[in-house]
Amino acid sequence: MQRGLFVTSSSGLRKYATGVVGLDKLIGEITAPYTMLIAGHPGTGKTTLAATICSENAAKGEKCLYISFYEDKEKHYRYMKKLGLNLEALESKGVYRYIRLPTTLNIDQLVEEITRLISEGYSVLVVDSITVLLEPVLENPEKRAWLLNFFYQLPVVMNGLLILIAELPYGEERITPHSIEFVVDALIILKQRIEDGFTTRLIEIRKARGASIQAAETAFSISEDLGVVVHPPPVLREIPREGGELRLVCKKLKETVNHYHRGFTVNIFYSPGSPPGTEDLLGILAMAVENDLKA
């Protein structure tokens, strides 16, 4: 799947992409009807990821509706523009719409309003966040089952992509007892922690129907102009045969790794947004020169 591609196959199935570098390979093909749940603690990038997916497909001509219960439109557009998403331009073309619904409405009124809005022909819908709707019916099993069934049927009615955002309490990574994760096709958990004074962001693909999940958790970054970028580790299709030992010029490198052989695959990991400098690679470059290796 190419980045940002939206197509209708010969069978009439709609296919979407996330627009996020590295993410499409992790979750596999997105074919309508499809529901994606993005969960995480406050500040982990849930809104940014959802807006990126929404705007990517809107740029391809798919009508996208973003429903929020928190952030006002002007603030949302301003923050997203810093990350390279020009939502105002998409809105002017009639393919992107941002609506903030009041939380003073009861569940029945909110569902009725969502139903009315999607009848206007939207094929991509974001609900930010589903937690606002599920919390009031937590102690009402019948109402909760009715609401879950509504969202289960929603992408079918739309014949499109439904993106739900869920808030996780600090210190927890479980979404239950809402049970919303059982009615979605993909479940993405965004995490954030501080390591050695740096912010480390991790994305976990906890569930992705039809996809072979080879890297369940990997790093991602959020930066100005680039937006969200996922950094999946390389996956070896075949383990190469071990060759002769290489001469190590750098004493520190030899003390750390002990030995390198021809055929070795070396992965260098670093914090997103802080790539290694030239000095960090001098030991490996010196080894390549010393052993007459080709690059």
Secondary structure, DSSP 4 states (H G I P E B T S, - for coil): --TT--EE-TTS-EEE----BTTHHHH--EESSEEEEEEESTTSSHHHHHHHHHHHHHTTT--EEEEESSS-HHHHHHHHHHTT--HHHHHHTTSEEEEE--TTS-HHHHHHHHHHHHTTT-SEEEEETTHHHHGGGTT-HHHHHHHHHHHHHHHHHHTSEEEEEEE--TT----TTS-GGGG-SEEEEEEEEEETTEEEEEEEEEEETT---S-SEEEEEEETTTEEEEEPPP--SSPPPP-PBPPP--HHHHHHH---BTT--------TT----HHHHHHHHHHHHHTT---
